[in-house]
Structure formats: C-alpha cells, structure tokens
Amino acid sequence: MTNASAGKPRVAITYCTQCGWLLRAGWMAQELLSTFKDGLGEVALIPATGGAFSITCGDVLIWERVRDGGFPDVKTLKQRVRDVVEPGRDLGHVDRG
C-alpha cells in the first residue's frame, strides 16, 4: 500500500474545545475533503483552547476567527483553500454564486 497523500497539501483546522467548535471544524473538514477529493493530502483537526479557530495550509493562514471576523461561510472557505492549493481550479457553482 502506498501513501497517496505524499506531497499533497495539508490543511489544519485548529478549534477551541472550550467553545464547543468541534462539530463546526469537522463539518468544514468534510466540505474540504468532498470538494478537493484527491487534491488534499490531509485535513487535520487540532484541539485548542482560549477561543482559537484558524485554518492553515502549510505556512499560509487561510482564516483566523479574530482577524477575519468570525467563521467563514463554506463558499469563502473553499475559495480561499483553492487559491492556495489549486489556484486555477474552477469551483463551479461556488465561484458563480
């Protein structure tokens, strides 16, 4: 068996366990894995505290709750991840809606 994720981007979603944001983080991970299918090597969920909620891809900060004012809607999330992992990719209805 080979590691199909080797060399593919890793997205990390850090969420606050005190705030109960696991379900939100899990839903966002599911949306990214469904949309990008084989384009991502991994989507990791990282528990934290103190109101933390951020999404990174490698060294790129895609979303940060305080900096960006809350949580991303799914359209914005997918567009920002796409801009980092597959800049030329058309997201279909997400880009047109």
TORKOL-4160 file (C-alpha; in steps of 0.2 Angstrom, whole numbers, padded with zeros to 4 digits, m for minus):
97
<pt num="1" X="0000" Y="0000" Z="0000"/>
<pt num="2" X="0007" Y="0017" Z="m0005"/>
<pt num="3" X="0004" Y="0034" Z="0004"/>
<pt num="4" X="m0007" Y="0043" Z="m0008"/>
<pt num="5" X="m0006" Y="0059" Z="0002"/>
<pt num="6" X="0013" Y="0061" Z="0000"/>
<pt num="7" X="0017" Y="0078" Z="m0007"/>
<pt num="8" X="m0001" Y="0084" Z="m0007"/>
<pt num="9" X="m0006" Y="0100" Z="0004"/>
<pt num="10" X="m0011" Y="0098" Z="0022"/>
<pt num="11" X="m0025" Y="0109" Z="0029"/>
<pt num="12" X="m0026" Y="0111" Z="0048"/>
<pt num="13" X="m0041" Y="0117" Z="0057"/>
<pt num="14" X="m0037" Y="0122" Z="0075"/>
<pt num="15" X="m0053" Y="0124" Z="0085"/>
<pt num="16" X="m0057" Y="0128" Z="0103"/>
<pt num="17" X="m0063" Y="0114" Z="0114"/>
<pt num="18" X="m0070" Y="0125" Z="0127"/>
<pt num="19" X="m0081" Y="0134" Z="0115"/>
<pt num="20" X="m0088" Y="0118" Z="0108"/>
<pt num="21" X="m0082" Y="0121" Z="0090"/>
<pt num="22" X="m0078" Y="0103" Z="0086"/>
<pt num="23" X="m0093" Y="0100" Z="0075"/>
<pt num="24" X="m0090" Y="0116" Z="0065"/>
<pt num="25" X="m0072" Y="0111" Z="0062"/>
<pt num="26" X="m0077" Y="0093" Z="0057"/>
<pt num="27" X="m0090" Y="0100" Z="0045"/>
<pt num="28" X="m0078" Y="0111" Z="0037"/>
<pt num="29" X="m0065" Y="0097" Z="0035"/>
<pt num="30" X="m0079" Y="0086" Z="0027"/>
<pt num="31" X="m0083" Y="0100" Z="0015"/>
<pt num="32" X="m0065" Y="0102" Z="0010"/>
<pt num="33" X="m0062" Y="0084" Z="0008"/>
<pt num="34" X="m0078" Y="0082" Z="m0003"/>
<pt num="35" X="m0073" Y="0097" Z="m0014"/>
<pt num="36" X="m0055" Y="0094" Z="m0016"/>
<pt num="37" X="m0056" Y="0075" Z="m0016"/>
<pt num="38" X="m0038" Y="0069" Z="m0021"/>
<pt num="39" X="m0031" Y="0087" Z="m0021"/>
<pt num="40" X="m0028" Y="0087" Z="m0002"/>
<pt num="41" X="m0016" Y="0075" Z="0007"/>
<pt num="42" X="m0024" Y="0078" Z="0024"/>
<pt num="43" X="m0036" Y="0089" Z="0034"/>
<pt num="44" X="m0031" Y="0089" Z="0052"/>
<pt num="45" X="m0042" Y="0094" Z="0067"/>
<pt num="46" X="m0032" Y="0102" Z="0081"/>
<pt num="47" X="m0040" Y="0104" Z="0098"/>
<pt num="48" X="m0035" Y="0121" Z="0107"/>
<pt num="49" X="m0042" Y="0132" Z="0120"/>
<pt num="50" X="m0045" Y="0151" Z="0123"/>
<pt num="51" X="m0057" Y="0154" Z="0108"/>
<pt num="52" X="m0045" Y="0148" Z="0095"/>
<pt num="53" X="m0051" Y="0145" Z="0077"/>
<pt num="54" X="m0040" Y="0145" Z="0062"/>
<pt num="55" X="m0037" Y="0136" Z="0046"/>
<pt num="56" X="m0020" Y="0135" Z="0039"/>
<pt num="57" X="m0012" Y="0126" Z="0023"/>
<pt num="58" X="0007" Y="0124" Z="0026"/>
<pt num="59" X="0013" Y="0141" Z="0032"/>
<pt num="60" X="m0002" Y="0150" Z="0024"/>
<pt num="61" X="m0015" Y="0157" Z="0036"/>
<pt num="62" X="m0031" Y="0155" Z="0027"/>
<pt num="63" X="m0043" Y="0160" Z="0041"/>
<pt num="64" X="m0042" Y="0166" Z="0058"/>
<pt num="65" X="m0058" Y="0170" Z="0068"/>
<pt num="66" X="m0052" Y="0186" Z="0077"/>
<pt num="67" X="m0043" Y="0193" Z="0062"/>
<pt num="68" X="m0057" Y="0189" Z="0049"/>
<pt num="69" X="m0072" Y="0192" Z="0060"/>
<pt num="70" X="m0080" Y="0175" Z="0065"/>
<pt num="71" X="m0081" Y="0160" Z="0054"/>
<pt num="72" X="m0080" Y="0158" Z="0035"/>
<pt num="73" X="m0095" Y="0153" Z="0025"/>
<pt num="74" X="m0092" Y="0137" Z="0015"/>
<pt num="75" X="m0091" Y="0147" Z="m0001"/>
<pt num="76" X="m0077" Y="0158" Z="0006"/>
<pt num="77" X="m0068" Y="0144" Z="0014"/>
<pt num="78" X="m0067" Y="0134" Z="m0002"/>
<pt num="79" X="m0062" Y="0149" Z="m0012"/>
<pt num="80" X="m0048" Y="0153" Z="0000"/>
<pt num="81" X="m0042" Y="0135" Z="0001"/>
<pt num="82" X="m0042" Y="0134" Z="m0018"/>
<pt num="83" X="m0032" Y="0149" Z="m0020"/>
<pt num="84" X="m0018" Y="0141" Z="m0010"/>
<pt num="85" X="m0019" Y="0123" Z="m0016"/>
<pt num="86" X="m0026" Y="0124" Z="m0034"/>
<pt num="87" X="m0026" Y="0142" Z="m0040"/>
<pt num="88" X="m0033" Y="0139" Z="m0057"/>
<pt num="89" X="m0046" Y="0127" Z="m0052"/>
<pt num="90" X="m0065" Y="0132" Z="m0056"/>
<pt num="91" X="m0076" Y="0128" Z="m0041"/>
<pt num="92" X="m0092" Y="0128" Z="m0052"/>
<pt num="93" X="m0107" Y="0135" Z="m0043"/>
<pt num="94" X="m0096" Y="0141" Z="m0028"/>
<pt num="95" X="m0087" Y="0153" Z="m0040"/>
<pt num="96" X="m0103" Y="0159" Z="m0049"/>
<pt num="97" X="m0115" Y="0161" Z="m0034"/>
